[in-house]
């Protein structure tokens, strides 16, 4: 679901054509990078791409958790952790 098209847009232009930029991301499979003073400050991507990135992040979290378990460190039940955090 990765888009190969990246469009950079100054914020002044983005304000004038926000709906068009959202449509480019949603339907045209473009990534839109919003710029201020020549620096990227935000991006508009499709909901499908967001879901893809979130899935990658979840996989990365699972791999990190598995690596921690494999190291043989101390473990605790979720309710114990939540209880300790609530103090």
C-alpha positions as CSV (number, residue, x, y, z in Angstrom):
1,X,0.0,0.0,0.0
2,X,3.1,2.2,-0.1
3,X,2.8,5.3,-2.2
4,X,5.7,6.3,-4.4
5,X,4.5,9.8,-5.0
6,X,5.4,12.4,-2.5
7,X,4.2,16.0,-2.9
8,X,5.6,18.8,-0.8
9,X,3.3,21.8,-0.2
10,X,3.8,25.0,1.6
11,X,1.3,25.7,4.4
12,X,0.1,28.8,2.6
13,X,-1.0,26.6,-0.4
14,X,-2.3,23.9,1.9
15,X,-4.7,26.3,3.5
16,X,-6.1,27.2,0.1
17,X,-6.5,23.6,-1.2
18,X,-6.9,21.4,1.9
19,X,-9.7,19.3,0.5
20,X,-7.8,18.8,-2.7
21,X,-4.7,17.6,-0.8
22,X,-6.8,15.2,1.3
23,X,-8.3,13.8,-1.9
24,X,-4.8,13.4,-3.4
25,X,-3.8,11.3,-0.4
26,X,-7.0,9.4,-0.1
27,X,-7.7,8.6,-3.7
28,X,-4.6,9.5,-5.7
29,X,-2.3,7.5,-3.4
30,X,0.0,10.5,-2.9
31,X,1.7,11.4,0.3
32,X,1.5,15.1,1.0
33,X,4.2,16.7,3.1
34,X,3.3,20.1,4.6
35,X,6.1,22.6,4.7
36,X,6.7,25.7,6.8
37,X,9.8,27.8,6.1
38,X,11.2,25.0,4.0
39,X,10.9,22.4,6.7
40,X,8.5,19.5,6.8
41,X,6.0,19.8,9.7
42,X,3.3,17.3,9.0
43,X,2.0,14.9,6.4
44,X,-1.3,13.8,4.9
45,X,-1.6,10.1,4.0
46,X,-4.4,7.8,3.2
47,X,-6.3,5.8,5.9
48,X,-5.0,2.6,4.3
49,X,-1.4,3.8,4.6
50,X,-2.0,4.8,8.2
51,X,-3.3,1.3,9.0
52,X,-0.3,-0.2,7.3
53,X,2.1,1.9,9.4
54,X,0.2,1.1,12.6
55,X,0.5,-2.6,11.7
56,X,4.2,-2.3,11.2
57,X,4.5,-0.5,14.6
58,X,2.5,-3.3,16.3
59,X,4.8,-5.9,14.7
60,X,7.8,-4.0,15.9
61,X,6.3,-3.8,19.5
62,X,5.7,-7.6,19.4
63,X,9.2,-8.3,18.3
64,X,10.6,-6.1,21.1
65,X,8.4,-7.7,23.7
66,X,9.5,-11.2,22.5
67,X,13.1,-10.2,22.6
68,X,12.6,-9.0,26.2
69,X,11.0,-12.3,27.1
70,X,13.8,-14.2,25.5
71,X,16.4,-12.3,27.5
72,X,14.8,-14.0,30.6
73,X,14.1,-10.8,32.5
74,X,11.6,-10.5,35.3
75,X,8.0,-10.8,34.2
76,X,4.7,-9.7,35.8
77,X,1.0,-10.1,35.1
78,X,-0.7,-7.2,33.4
79,X,-3.0,-6.6,36.5
80,X,0.2,-6.3,38.7
81,X,1.7,-3.8,36.3
82,X,-1.5,-1.7,36.1
83,X,-1.8,-1.8,39.9
84,X,1.8,-0.6,40.4
85,X,1.3,2.2,37.8
86,X,-1.9,3.4,39.6
87,X,-0.1,4.2,42.8
